[in-house]
Amino acid sequence: MISSRIETAGTLVLEKDRYELSPRLMELREKIHNEEYLNNAIQRIAQVISRKLVEDPEELQFRD
């Protein structure tokens, strides 16, 4: 595995060589920079949470 070290503000980040990542991962990396994709993903998450709240509100309650 080829990786490089980047240190920024005291944080160590390892970056893999772009070509070692799966095509699916590369596709998702590109999609997260697409505003329309992100808005649709957020909308889908909100719909799932809303449906769960209607079906079983206790399932989504915070627990200590």
All heavy atoms as a GROMACS GRO file, in nm:
protein
  534
    1MET      N    1   0.084  -0.117   0.000
    1MET     CA    2   0.000   0.000   0.000
    1MET      C    3   0.089   0.124   0.000
    1MET      O    4   0.180   0.136   0.079
    1MET     CB    5  -0.090  -0.001   0.124
    1MET     CG    6  -0.161   0.130   0.146
    1MET     SD    7  -0.281   0.132   0.280
    1MET     CE    8  -0.184   0.091   0.420
    2ILE      N    9   0.059   0.215  -0.089
    2ILE     CA   10   0.132   0.340  -0.097
    2ILE      C   11   0.050   0.447  -0.026
    2ILE      O   12  -0.066   0.465  -0.054
    2ILE     CB   13   0.156   0.382  -0.242
    2ILE    CG1   14   0.239   0.275  -0.315
    2ILE    CG2   15   0.222   0.518  -0.250
    2ILE    CD1   16   0.250   0.299  -0.463
    3SER      N   17   0.110   0.515   0.068
    3SER     CA   18   0.040   0.622   0.137
    3SER      C   19   0.137   0.736   0.162
    3SER      O   20   0.257   0.718   0.164
    3SER     CB   21  -0.022   0.574   0.267
    3SER     OG   22   0.079   0.532   0.356
    4SER      N   23   0.080   0.853   0.180
    4SER     CA   24   0.164   0.968   0.210
    4SER      C   25   0.117   1.028   0.341
    4SER      O   26   0.003   1.012   0.380
    4SER     CB   27   0.154   1.072   0.098
    4SER     OG   28   0.022   1.116   0.084
    5ARG      N   29   0.207   1.096   0.408
    5ARG     CA   30   0.174   1.159   0.536
    5ARG      C   31   0.155   1.307   0.513
    5ARG      O   32   0.236   1.373   0.450
    5ARG     CB   33   0.288   1.141   0.635
    5ARG     CG   34   0.289   1.010   0.701
    5ARG     CD   35   0.402   1.002   0.798
    5ARG     NE   36   0.397   1.105   0.900
    5ARG     CZ   37   0.453   1.096   1.018
    5ARG    NH1   38   0.521   0.989   1.048
    5ARG    NH2   39   0.446   1.192   1.105
    6ILE      N   40   0.048   1.360   0.568
    6ILE     CA   41   0.024   1.503   0.565
    6ILE      C   42  -0.007   1.544   0.708
    6ILE      O   43  -0.095   1.489   0.772
    6ILE     CB   44  -0.097   1.538   0.474
    6ILE    CG1   45  -0.069   1.494   0.331
    6ILE    CG2   46  -0.128   1.686   0.481
    6ILE    CD1   47  -0.186   1.512   0.238
    7GLU      N   48   0.068   1.640   0.759
    7GLU     CA   49   0.042   1.689   0.893
    7GLU      C   50  -0.011   1.831   0.884
    7GLU      O   51   0.053   1.919   0.829
    7GLU     CB   52   0.169   1.684   0.977
    7GLU     CG   53   0.215   1.542   1.002
    7GLU     CD   54   0.326   1.534   1.104
    7GLU    OE1   55   0.319   1.609   1.204
    7GLU    OE2   56   0.418   1.455   1.083
    8THR      N   57  -0.132   1.850   0.937
    8THR     CA   58  -0.192   1.983   0.938
    8THR      C   59  -0.249   2.009   1.077
    8THR      O   60  -0.322   1.929   1.130
    8THR     CB   61  -0.306   1.995   0.834
    8THR    OG1   62  -0.401   1.893   0.859
    8THR    CG2   63  -0.253   1.983   0.694
    9ALA      N   64  -0.213   2.121   1.133
    9ALA     CA   65  -0.263   2.162   1.264
    9ALA      C   66  -0.253   2.050   1.367
    9ALA      O   67  -0.344   2.027   1.444
    9ALA     CB   68  -0.407   2.212   1.253
   10GLY      N   69  -0.143   1.978   1.364
   10GLY     CA   70  -0.122   1.873   1.463
   10GLY      C   71  -0.197   1.744   1.434
   10GLY      O   72  -0.196   1.654   1.514
   11THR      N   73  -0.265   1.734   1.320
   11THR     CA   74  -0.341   1.614   1.286
   11THR      C   75  -0.267   1.538   1.178
   11THR      O   76  -0.224   1.596   1.079
   11THR     CB   77  -0.482   1.652   1.234
   11THR    OG1   78  -0.548   1.728   1.333
   11THR    CG2   79  -0.562   1.527   1.203
   12LEU      N   80  -0.252   1.410   1.198
   12LEU     CA   81  -0.186   1.325   1.100
   12LEU      C   82  -0.293   1.262   1.011
   12LEU      O   83  -0.387   1.201   1.059
   12LEU     CB   84  -0.106   1.215   1.169
   12LEU     CG   85  -0.042   1.110   1.080
   12LEU    CD1   86   0.064   1.175   0.991
   12LEU    CD2   87   0.018   1.001   1.163
   13VAL      N   88  -0.277   1.278   0.880
   13VAL     CA   89  -0.372   1.222   0.784
   13VAL      C   90  -0.295   1.134   0.688
   13VAL      O   91  -0.194   1.176   0.634
   13VAL     CB   92  -0.444   1.335   0.705
   13VAL    CG1   93  -0.540   1.275   0.604
   13VAL    CG2   94  -0.515   1.429   0.799
   14LEU      N   95  -0.342   1.013   0.668
   14LEU     CA   96  -0.281   0.925   0.570
   14LEU      C   97  -0.369   0.924   0.447
   14LEU      O   98  -0.488   0.901   0.456
   14LEU     CB   99  -0.267   0.783   0.624
   14LEU     CG  100  -0.170   0.765   0.739
   14LEU    CD1  101  -0.172   0.620   0.786
   14LEU    CD2  102  -0.030   0.804   0.698
   15GLU      N  103  -0.309   0.950   0.332
   15GLU     CA  104  -0.385   0.947   0.207
   15GLU      C  105  -0.335   0.831   0.123
   15GLU      O  106  -0.217   0.822   0.093
   15GLU     CB  107  -0.367   1.078   0.130
   15GLU     CG  108  -0.434   1.195   0.194
   15GLU     CD  109  -0.432   1.317   0.104
   15GLU    OE1  110  -0.369   1.312  -0.003
   15GLU    OE2  111  -0.494   1.416   0.142
   16LYS      N  112  -0.429   0.744   0.084
   16LYS     CA  113  -0.392   0.633  -0.002
   16LYS      C  114  -0.378   0.684  -0.145
   16LYS      O  115  -0.439   0.781  -0.184
   16LYS     CB  116  -0.500   0.525   0.003
   16LYS     CG  117  -0.507   0.453   0.135
   16LYS     CD  118  -0.611   0.348   0.132
   16LYS     CE  119  -0.568   0.237   0.042
   16LYS     NZ  120  -0.656   0.122   0.043
   17ASP      N  121  -0.298   0.615  -0.218
   17ASP     CA  122  -0.286   0.644  -0.361
   17ASP      C  123  -0.424   0.633  -0.424
   17ASP      O  124  -0.497   0.538  -0.402
   17ASP     CB  125  -0.189   0.544  -0.425
   17ASP     CG  126  -0.160   0.575  -0.570
   17ASP    OD1  127  -0.236   0.652  -0.631
   17ASP    OD2  128  -0.062   0.520  -0.621
   18ARG      N  129  -0.460   0.729  -0.502
   18ARG     CA  130  -0.594   0.738  -0.564
   18ARG      C  131  -0.631   0.609  -0.638
   18ARG      O  132  -0.746   0.568  -0.638
   18ARG     CB  133  -0.597   0.856  -0.659
   18ARG     CG  134  -0.725   0.873  -0.734
   18ARG     CD  135  -0.716   0.994  -0.826
   18ARG     NE  136  -0.833   1.006  -0.906
   18ARG     CZ  137  -0.942   1.072  -0.872
   18ARG    NH1  138  -0.947   1.133  -0.757
   18ARG    NH2  139  -1.045   1.078  -0.953
   19TYR      N  140  -0.537   0.543  -0.699
   19TYR     CA  141  -0.566   0.426  -0.781
   19TYR      C  142  -0.582   0.298  -0.701
   19TYR      O  143  -0.621   0.197  -0.756
   19TYR     CB  144  -0.460   0.412  -0.890
   19TYR     CG  145  -0.458   0.534  -0.978
   19TYR    CD1  146  -0.359   0.630  -0.965
   19TYR    CD2  147  -0.558   0.556  -1.070
   19TYR    CE1  148  -0.358   0.743  -1.044
   19TYR    CE2  149  -0.560   0.670  -1.149
   19TYR     CZ  150  -0.459   0.763  -1.135
   19TYR     OH  151  -0.459   0.876  -1.213
   20GLU      N  152  -0.556   0.301  -0.574
   20GLU     CA  153  -0.574   0.183  -0.490
   20GLU      C  154  -0.716   0.174  -0.435
   20GLU      O  155  -0.754   0.073  -0.381
   20GLU     CB  156  -0.476   0.185  -0.373
   20GLU     CG  157  -0.334   0.160  -0.415
   20GLU     CD  158  -0.242   0.152  -0.296
   20GLU    OE1  159  -0.285   0.106  -0.189
   20GLU    OE2  160  -0.126   0.193  -0.309
   21LEU      N  161  -0.794   0.280  -0.450
   21LEU     CA  162  -0.930   0.282  -0.397
   21LEU      C  163  -1.026   0.218  -0.496
   21LEU      O  164  -1.007   0.226  -0.617
   21LEU     CB  165  -0.973   0.425  -0.367
   21LEU     CG  166  -0.886   0.500  -0.266
   21LEU    CD1  167  -0.931   0.643  -0.253
   21LEU    CD2  168  -0.887   0.430  -0.132
   22SER      N  169  -1.133   0.158  -0.444
   22SER     CA  170  -1.229   0.092  -0.531
   22SER      C  171  -1.303   0.195  -0.616
   22SER      O  172  -1.316   0.312  -0.577
   22SER     CB  173  -1.331   0.014  -0.447
   22SER     OG  174  -1.418   0.104  -0.381
   23PRO      N  175  -1.351   0.154  -0.732
   23PRO     CA  176  -1.427   0.246  -0.817
   23PRO      C  177  -1.550   0.303  -0.746
   23PRO      O  178  -1.583   0.420  -0.763
   23PRO     CB  179  -1.466   0.160  -0.936
   23PRO     CG  180  -1.366   0.051  -0.940
   23PRO     CD  181  -1.328   0.027  -0.796
   24ARG      N  182  -1.615   0.221  -0.664
   24ARG     CA  183  -1.734   0.268  -0.591
   24ARG      C  184  -1.697   0.378  -0.493
   24ARG      O  185  -1.768   0.479  -0.481
   24ARG     CB  186  -1.800   0.150  -0.518
   24ARG     CG  187  -1.917   0.188  -0.433
   24ARG     CD  188  -2.034   0.232  -0.516
   24ARG     NE  189  -2.148   0.258  -0.429
   24ARG     CZ  190  -2.237   0.354  -0.450
   24ARG    NH1  191  -2.229   0.430  -0.556
   24ARG    NH2  192  -2.335   0.373  -0.366
   25LEU      N  193  -1.587   0.361  -0.423
   25LEU     CA  194  -1.542   0.463  -0.328
   25LEU      C  195  -1.507   0.592  -0.401
   25LEU      O  196  -1.540   0.702  -0.355
   25LEU     CB  197  -1.424   0.413  -0.246
   25LEU     CG  198  -1.373   0.505  -0.136
   25LEU    CD1  199  -1.485   0.542  -0.039
   25LEU    CD2  200  -1.259   0.441  -0.062
   26MET      N  201  -1.442   0.580  -0.514
   26MET     CA  202  -1.408   0.700  -0.593
   26MET      C  203  -1.535   0.771  -0.641
   26MET      O  204  -1.542   0.894  -0.640
   26MET     CB  205  -1.319   0.662  -0.711
   26MET     CG  206  -1.182   0.613  -0.670
   26MET     SD  207  -1.094   0.724  -0.558
   26MET     CE  208  -1.090   0.872  -0.656
   27GLU      N  209  -1.635   0.693  -0.680
   27GLU     CA  210  -1.763   0.751  -0.724
   27GLU      C  211  -1.827   0.829  -0.610
   27GLU      O  212  -1.875   0.942  -0.629
   27GLU     CB  213  -1.855   0.639  -0.772
   27GLU     CG  214  -1.993   0.685  -0.813
   27GLU     CD  215  -2.085   0.569  -0.844
   27GLU    OE1  216  -2.038   0.453  -0.856
   27GLU    OE2  217  -2.206   0.595  -0.857
   28LEU      N  218  -1.827   0.771  -0.491
   28LEU     CA  219  -1.887   0.839  -0.375
   28LEU      C  220  -1.809   0.964  -0.337
   28LEU      O  221  -1.868   1.064  -0.298
   28LEU     CB  222  -1.898   0.743  -0.257
   28LEU     CG  223  -1.999   0.630  -0.275
   28LEU    CD1  224  -1.988   0.531  -0.159
   28LEU    CD2  225  -2.140   0.685  -0.286
   29ARG      N  226  -1.678   0.958  -0.347
   29ARG     CA  227  -1.596   1.076  -0.318
   29ARG      C  228  -1.632   1.193  -0.410
   29ARG      O  229  -1.636   1.307  -0.368
   29ARG     CB  230  -1.448   1.045  -0.333
   29ARG     CG  231  -1.387   0.981  -0.213
   29ARG     CD  232  -1.237   0.974  -0.233
   29ARG     NE  233  -1.173   0.941  -0.108
   29ARG     CZ  234  -1.043   0.939  -0.091
   29ARG    NH1  235  -0.963   0.966  -0.191
   29ARG    NH2  236  -0.992   0.908   0.026
   30GLU      N  237  -1.658   1.161  -0.536
   30GLU     CA  238  -1.696   1.266  -0.631
   30GLU      C  239  -1.835   1.318  -0.601
   30GLU      O  240  -1.861   1.438  -0.610
   30GLU     CB  241  -1.687   1.212  -0.773
   30GLU     CG  242  -1.544   1.188  -0.818
   30GLU     CD  243  -1.535   1.126  -0.956
   30GLU    OE1  244  -1.633   1.134  -1.032
   30GLU    OE2  245  -1.428   1.070  -0.987
   31LYS      N  246  -1.926   1.229  -0.562
   31LYS     CA  247  -2.065   1.270  -0.537
   31LYS      C  248  -2.078   1.365  -0.418
   31LYS      O  249  -2.165   1.450  -0.417
   31LYS     CB  250  -2.153   1.147  -0.514
   31LYS     CG  251  -2.187   1.073  -0.640
   31LYS     CD  252  -2.279   0.957  -0.610
   31LYS     CE  253  -2.322   0.888  -0.737
   31LYS     NZ  254  -2.414   0.778  -0.709
   32ILE      N  255  -1.992   1.350  -0.316
   32ILE     CA  256  -2.008   1.435  -0.198
   32ILE      C  257  -1.976   1.581  -0.228
   32ILE      O  258  -2.005   1.668  -0.147
   32ILE     CB  259  -1.926   1.385  -0.077
   32ILE    CG1  260  -1.777   1.391  -0.105
   32ILE    CG2  261  -1.971   1.249  -0.034
   32ILE    CD1  262  -1.692   1.367   0.017
   33HIS      N  263  -1.921   1.608  -0.343
   33HIS     CA  264  -1.894   1.746  -0.383
   33HIS      C  265  -2.006   1.802  -0.471
   33HIS      O  266  -1.997   1.916  -0.515
   33HIS     CB  267  -1.760   1.756  -0.456
   33HIS     CG  268  -1.645   1.716  -0.368
   33HIS    ND1  269  -1.603   1.792  -0.260
   33HIS    CD2  270  -1.566   1.606  -0.368
   33HIS    CE1  271  -1.503   1.732  -0.200
   33HIS    NE2  272  -1.479   1.618  -0.263
   34ASN      N  273  -2.110   1.722  -0.495
   34ASN     CA  274  -2.222   1.762  -0.579
   34ASN      C  275  -2.335   1.808  -0.488
   34ASN      O  276  -2.392   1.730  -0.413
   34ASN     CB  277  -2.266   1.643  -0.665
   34ASN     CG  278  -2.383   1.673  -0.753
   34ASN    OD1  279  -2.479   1.738  -0.712
   34ASN    ND2  280  -2.376   1.626  -0.875
   35GLU      N  281  -2.368   1.938  -0.494
   35GLU     CA  282  -2.469   1.995  -0.403
   35GLU      C  283  -2.606   1.928  -0.420
   35GLU      O  284  -2.674   1.902  -0.321
   35GLU     CB  285  -2.481   2.145  -0.427
   35GLU     CG  286  -2.570   2.213  -0.325
   35GLU     CD  287  -2.570   2.364  -0.339
   35GLU    OE1  288  -2.483   2.419  -0.408
   35GLU    OE2  289  -2.659   2.425  -0.279
   36GLU      N  290  -2.645   1.899  -0.542
   36GLU     CA  291  -2.775   1.834  -0.565
   36GLU      C  292  -2.779   1.695  -0.502
   36GLU      O  293  -2.877   1.656  -0.439
   36GLU     CB  294  -2.804   1.825  -0.715
   36GLU     CG  295  -2.940   1.764  -0.745
   36GLU     CD  296  -2.970   1.757  -0.894
   36GLU    OE1  297  -2.890   1.810  -0.975
   36GLU    OE2  298  -3.072   1.698  -0.929
   37TYR      N  299  -2.670   1.619  -0.517
   37TYR     CA  300  -2.661   1.486  -0.456
   37TYR      C  301  -2.674   1.496  -0.304
   37TYR      O  302  -2.748   1.419  -0.242
   37TYR     CB  303  -2.530   1.418  -0.495
   37TYR     CG  304  -2.511   1.286  -0.426
   37TYR    CD1  305  -2.569   1.171  -0.476
   37TYR    CD2  306  -2.435   1.276  -0.309
   37TYR    CE1  307  -2.553   1.048  -0.412
   37TYR    CE2  308  -2.418   1.154  -0.244
   37TYR     CZ  309  -2.476   1.042  -0.297
   37TYR     OH  310  -2.460   0.921  -0.231
   38LEU      N  311  -2.601   1.589  -0.245
   38LEU     CA  312  -2.607   1.605  -0.099
   38LEU      C  313  -2.746   1.645  -0.052
   38LEU      O  314  -2.797   1.592   0.048
   38LEU     CB  315  -2.505   1.709  -0.052
   38LEU     CG  316  -2.359   1.664  -0.054
   38LEU    CD1  317  -2.270   1.777  -0.006
   38LEU    CD2  318  -2.339   1.542   0.032
   39ASN      N  319  -2.810   1.738  -0.124
   39ASN     CA  320  -2.946   1.779  -0.086
   39ASN      C  321  -3.043   1.662  -0.093
   39ASN      O  322  -3.127   1.645  -0.004
   39ASN     CB  323  -2.993   1.895  -0.174
   39ASN     CG  324  -2.924   2.024  -0.141
   39ASN    OD1  325  -2.875   2.045  -0.030
   39ASN    ND2  326  -2.917   2.114  -0.238
   40ASN      N  327  -3.031   1.580  -0.197
   40ASN     CA  328  -3.118   1.463  -0.210
   40ASN      C  329  -3.092   1.361  -0.098
   40ASN      O  330  -3.184   1.302  -0.043
   40ASN     CB  331  -3.102   1.397  -0.346
   40ASN     CG  332  -3.163   1.479  -0.458
   40ASN    OD1  333  -3.256   1.556  -0.436
   40ASN    ND2  334  -3.110   1.464  -0.577
   41ALA      N  335  -2.964   1.342  -0.065
   41ALA     CA  336  -2.929   1.248   0.042
   41ALA      C  337  -2.986   1.296   0.176
   41ALA      O  338  -3.041   1.218   0.253
   41ALA     CB  339  -2.778   1.232   0.050
   42ILE      N  340  -2.974   1.424   0.203
   42ILE     CA  341  -3.027   1.481   0.328
   42ILE      C  342  -3.178   1.465   0.332
   42ILE      O  343  -3.236   1.429   0.436
   42ILE     CB  344  -2.985   1.628   0.343
   42ILE    CG1  345  -2.834   1.637   0.366
   42ILE    CG2  346  -3.063   1.697   0.454
   42ILE    CD1  347  -2.776   1.775   0.352
   43GLN      N  348  -3.244   1.488   0.218
   43GLN     CA  349  -3.390   1.473   0.211
   43GLN      C  350  -3.431   1.328   0.239
   43GLN      O  351  -3.526   1.303   0.312
   43GLN     CB  352  -3.442   1.516   0.073
   43GLN     CG  353  -3.591   1.510   0.058
   43GLN     CD  354  -3.662   1.608   0.149
   43GLN    OE1  355  -3.613   1.716   0.177
   43GLN    NE2  356  -3.778   1.570   0.198
   44ARG      N  357  -3.358   1.232   0.182
   44ARG     CA  358  -3.390   1.091   0.206
   44ARG      C  359  -3.371   1.054   0.352
   44ARG      O  360  -3.452   0.982   0.411
   44ARG     CB  361  -3.302   1.001   0.118
   44ARG     CG  362  -3.341   1.001  -0.028
   44ARG     CD  363  -3.270   0.893  -0.108
   44ARG     NE  364  -3.125   0.893  -0.094
   44ARG     CZ  365  -3.041   0.958  -0.173
   44ARG    NH1  366  -3.086   1.029  -0.273
   44ARG    NH2  367  -2.911   0.951  -0.153
   45ILE      N  368  -3.265   1.104   0.414
   45ILE     CA  369  -3.241   1.077   0.556
   45ILE      C  370  -3.354   1.135   0.640
   45ILE      O  371  -3.405   1.070   0.732
   45ILE     CB  372  -3.104   1.132   0.600
   45ILE    CG1  373  -2.991   1.053   0.533
   45ILE    CG2  374  -3.089   1.130   0.752
   45ILE    CD1  375  -2.855   1.119   0.544
   46ALA      N  376  -3.395   1.257   0.609
   46ALA     CA  377  -3.505   1.321   0.683
   46ALA      C  378  -3.634   1.242   0.668
   46ALA      O  379  -3.711   1.227   0.764
   46ALA     CB  380  -3.523   1.465   0.634
   47GLN      N  381  -3.659   1.188   0.549
   47GLN     CA  382  -3.781   1.109   0.527
   47GLN      C  383  -3.779   0.981   0.609
   47GLN      O  384  -3.881   0.943   0.668
   47GLN     CB  385  -3.797   1.076   0.378
   47GLN     CG  386  -3.835   1.196   0.295
   47GLN     CD  387  -3.830   1.166   0.146
   47GLN    OE1  388  -3.770   1.068   0.102
   47GLN    NE2  389  -3.893   1.252   0.068
   48VAL      N  390  -3.665   0.915   0.615
   48VAL     CA  391  -3.654   0.792   0.694
   48VAL      C  392  -3.675   0.821   0.842
   48VAL      O  393  -3.750   0.751   0.911
   48VAL     CB  394  -3.517   0.723   0.670
   48VAL    CG1  395  -3.492   0.613   0.771
   48VAL    CG2  396  -3.509   0.670   0.528
   49ILE      N  397  -3.612   0.927   0.892
   49ILE     CA  398  -3.627   0.962   1.034
   49ILE      C  399  -3.772   1.000   1.063
   49ILE      O  400  -3.828   0.958   1.165
   49ILE     CB  401  -3.529   1.075   1.072
   49ILE    CG1  402  -3.386   1.023   1.067
   49ILE    CG2  403  -3.563   1.132   1.210
   49ILE    CD1  404  -3.280   1.129   1.086
   50SER      N  405  -3.833   1.077   0.974
   50SER     CA  406  -3.973   1.116   0.995
   50SER      C  407  -4.064   0.994   0.999
   50SER      O  408  -4.153   0.984   1.082
   50SER     CB  409  -4.018   1.211   0.884
   50SER     OG  410  -3.947   1.331   0.889
   51ARG      N  411  -4.042   0.900   0.907
   51ARG     CA  412  -4.124   0.778   0.903
   51ARG      C  413  -4.106   0.700   1.032
   51ARG      O  414  -4.203   0.650   1.089
   51ARG     CB  415  -4.086   0.694   0.782
   51ARG     CG  416  -4.180   0.578   0.758
   51ARG     CD  417  -4.150   0.496   0.633
   51ARG     NE  418  -4.104   0.576   0.521
   51ARG     CZ  419  -3.981   0.568   0.466
   51ARG    NH1  420  -3.892   0.484   0.515
   51ARG    NH2  421  -3.946   0.643   0.364
   52LYS      N  422  -3.981   0.689   1.079
   52LYS     CA  423  -3.956   0.616   1.204
   52LYS      C  424  -4.025   0.684   1.323
   52LYS      O  425  -4.077   0.617   1.411
   52LYS     CB  426  -3.805   0.608   1.231
   52LYS     CG  427  -3.730   0.520   1.137
   52LYS     CD  428  -3.744   0.376   1.174
   52LYS     CE  429  -3.651   0.292   1.089
   52LYS     NZ  430  -3.667   0.150   1.118
   53LEU      N  431  -4.023   0.817   1.324
   53LEU     CA  432  -4.088   0.890   1.433
   53LEU      C  433  -4.238   0.864   1.435
   53LEU      O  434  -4.298   0.853   1.541
   53LEU     CB  435  -4.063   1.040   1.420
   53LEU     CG  436  -3.927   1.088   1.469
   53LEU    CD1  437  -3.906   1.233   1.430
   53LEU    CD2  438  -3.914   1.070   1.618
   54VAL      N  439  -4.298   0.852   1.318
   54VAL     CA  440  -4.442   0.826   1.310
   54VAL      C  441  -4.472   0.682   1.350
   54VAL      O  442  -4.566   0.655   1.425
   54VAL     CB  443  -4.496   0.855   1.168
   54VAL    CG1  444  -4.637   0.804   1.151
   54VAL    CG2  445  -4.487   1.005   1.140
   55GLU      N  446  -4.390   0.588   1.303
   55GLU     CA  447  -4.413   0.446   1.330
   55GLU      C  448  -4.381   0.408   1.474
   55GLU      O  449  -4.455   0.334   1.538
   55GLU     CB  450  -4.330   0.360   1.236
   55GLU     CG  451  -4.373   0.368   1.092
   55GLU     CD  452  -4.276   0.298   0.997
   55GLU    OE1  453  -4.173   0.244   1.045
   55GLU    OE2  454  -4.302   0.299   0.877
   56ASP      N  455  -4.269   0.455   1.526
   56ASP     CA  456  -4.225   0.417   1.660
   56ASP      C  457  -4.141   0.529   1.720
   56ASP      O  458  -4.018   0.526   1.716
   56ASP     CB  459  -4.144   0.287   1.655
   56ASP     CG  460  -4.110   0.233   1.793
   56ASP    OD1  461  -4.161   0.288   1.894
   56ASP    OD2  462  -4.033   0.136   1.799
   57PRO      N  463  -4.208   0.630   1.778
   57PRO     CA  464  -4.134   0.746   1.829
   57PRO      C  465  -4.031   0.713   1.936
   57PRO      O  466  -3.929   0.780   1.947
   57PRO     CB  467  -4.243   0.837   1.884
   57PRO     CG  468  -4.371   0.764   1.871
   57PRO     CD  469  -4.348   0.639   1.796
   58GLU      N  470  -4.054   0.608   2.014
   58GLU     CA  471  -3.960   0.574   2.121
   58GLU      C  472  -3.828   0.519   2.066
   58GLU      O  473  -3.726   0.526   2.132
   58GLU     CB  474  -4.023   0.474   2.216
   58GLU     CG  475  -4.138   0.535   2.296
   58GLU     CD  476  -4.195   0.438   2.397
   58GLU    OE1  477  -4.133   0.334   2.423
   58GLU    OE2  478  -4.302   0.469   2.451
   59GLU      N  479  -3.830   0.466   1.945
   59GLU     CA  480  -3.709   0.409   1.885
   59GLU      C  481  -3.601   0.514   1.864
   59GLU      O  482  -3.482   0.484   1.872
   59GLU     CB  483  -3.742   0.344   1.751
   59GLU     CG  484  -3.625   0.277   1.686
   59GLU     CD  485  -3.660   0.211   1.553
   59GLU    OE1  486  -3.779   0.183   1.530
   59GLU    OE2  487  -3.567   0.188   1.476
   60LEU      N  488  -3.640   0.638   1.839
   60LEU     CA  489  -3.543   0.744   1.808
   60LEU      C  490  -3.516   0.837   1.927
   60LEU      O  491  -3.451   0.938   1.909
   60LEU     CB  492  -3.592   0.825   1.688
   60LEU     CG  493  -3.596   0.748   1.557
   60LEU    CD1  494  -3.653   0.834   1.447
   60LEU    CD2  495  -3.458   0.701   1.517
   61GLN      N  496  -3.562   0.802   2.045
   61GLN     CA  497  -3.536   0.887   2.161
   61GLN      C  498  -3.391   0.871   2.206
   61GLN      O  499  -3.331   0.764   2.196
   61GLN     CB  500  -3.628   0.851   2.277
   61GLN     CG  501  -3.769   0.898   2.255
   61GLN     CD  502  -3.856   0.867   2.377
   61GLN    OE1  503  -3.812   0.800   2.470
   61GLN    NE2  504  -3.977   0.917   2.376
   62PHE      N  505  -3.336   0.981   2.256
   62PHE     CA  506  -3.200   0.978   2.312
   62PHE      C  507  -3.202   0.902   2.443
   62PHE      O  508  -3.293   0.913   2.523
   62PHE     CB  509  -3.147   1.119   2.336
   62PHE     CG  510  -3.115   1.192   2.210
   62PHE    CD1  511  -3.198   1.294   2.164
   62PHE    CD2  512  -3.003   1.160   2.136
   62PHE    CE1  513  -3.168   1.361   2.047
   62PHE    CE2  514  -2.972   1.227   2.019
   62PHE     CZ  515  -3.056   1.328   1.975
   63ARG      N  516  -3.099   0.823   2.462
   63ARG     CA  517  -3.088   0.744   2.586
   63ARG      C  518  -2.961   0.788   2.659
   63ARG      O  519  -2.858   0.808   2.599
   63ARG     CB  520  -3.082   0.596   2.554
   63ARG     CG  521  -3.211   0.547   2.489
   63ARG     CD  522  -3.206   0.397   2.464
   63ARG     NE  523  -3.330   0.353   2.407
   63ARG     CZ  524  -3.347   0.330   2.276
   63ARG    NH1  525  -3.248   0.345   2.193
   63ARG    NH2  526  -3.464   0.290   2.230
   64ASP      N  527  -2.969   0.796   2.789
   64ASP     CA  528  -2.852   0.832   2.869
   64ASP      C  529  -2.772   0.711   2.908
   64ASP      O  530  -2.813   0.606   2.924
   64ASP     CB  531  -2.894   0.907   2.996
   64ASP     CG  532  -2.947   1.046   2.960
   64ASP    OD1  533  -2.899   1.104   2.862
   64ASP    OD2  534  -3.036   1.092   3.033
   0.00000   0.00000   0.00000
